[in-house]
């Protein structure tokens, strides 16, 4: 699993329309992985990059949540 590719894939999926249940759960799991991995990254550039990627995943989840209402 590559965090950035997975995040981009989920974000692209959200842009195309609602995620199915399996992909929605995958997006939630991905955000949890980011919360575990980000503190362990020791490189300033990588931390900044993956923080932006995580933020994109969070925004995708927010769009998906709003879509469900």
C-alpha positions as CSV (number, residue, x, y, z in Angstrom):
1,X,0.0,0.0,0.0
2,X,1.3,3.5,-0.9
3,X,-0.4,6.2,1.1
4,X,-0.3,8.8,-1.5
5,X,-1.6,6.6,-4.3
6,X,-4.4,5.3,-2.2
7,X,-5.4,8.8,-1.1
8,X,-5.4,10.1,-4.6
9,X,-7.5,7.1,-5.7
10,X,-10.1,7.7,-3.0
11,X,-10.2,11.4,-3.8
12,X,-10.6,10.8,-7.5
13,X,-13.4,8.3,-6.6
14,X,-15.2,10.9,-4.5
15,X,-15.0,13.4,-7.4
16,X,-16.6,10.8,-9.7
17,X,-19.5,10.1,-7.3
18,X,-20.4,8.4,-4.1
19,X,-18.1,5.7,-2.9
20,X,-19.5,2.2,-2.3
21,X,-19.4,0.9,1.2
22,X,-16.1,-1.0,0.8
23,X,-14.3,2.0,-0.6
24,X,-15.8,4.3,2.0
25,X,-14.5,2.1,4.8
26,X,-11.2,2.0,3.1
27,X,-11.0,5.8,3.1
28,X,-11.7,5.8,6.8
29,X,-9.0,3.2,7.5
30,X,-6.5,5.2,5.3
31,X,-7.1,8.3,7.5
32,X,-6.4,6.3,10.6
33,X,-3.1,5.0,9.0
34,X,-2.0,8.6,8.3
35,X,-2.5,9.5,12.0
36,X,-0.2,6.6,13.0
37,X,2.4,7.2,10.3
38,X,2.7,11.0,10.2
39,X,4.3,11.3,13.7
40,X,6.9,8.7,12.7
41,X,8.1,10.5,9.6
42,X,11.5,12.0,10.3
43,X,12.0,14.1,7.2
44,X,10.6,17.7,7.0
45,X,9.8,17.5,3.3
46,X,8.1,14.1,3.6
47,X,6.1,15.3,6.7
48,X,4.8,18.3,4.8
49,X,4.0,16.2,1.7
50,X,2.2,13.5,3.6
51,X,0.3,16.1,5.7
52,X,-1.0,17.6,2.5
53,X,-2.0,14.1,1.2
54,X,-3.7,13.4,4.5
55,X,-5.6,16.6,4.3
56,X,-6.8,15.7,0.8
57,X,-8.1,12.4,2.2
58,X,-9.9,14.2,5.0
59,X,-11.5,16.6,2.5
60,X,-12.6,13.6,0.4
61,X,-14.2,12.0,3.5
62,X,-15.9,15.3,4.3
63,X,-17.4,15.5,0.8
64,X,-18.5,11.9,1.1
65,X,-20.1,12.6,4.5
66,X,-22.0,15.7,3.2
67,X,-23.2,13.7,0.3
68,X,-24.8,11.1,2.6
69,X,-27.0,13.8,4.3
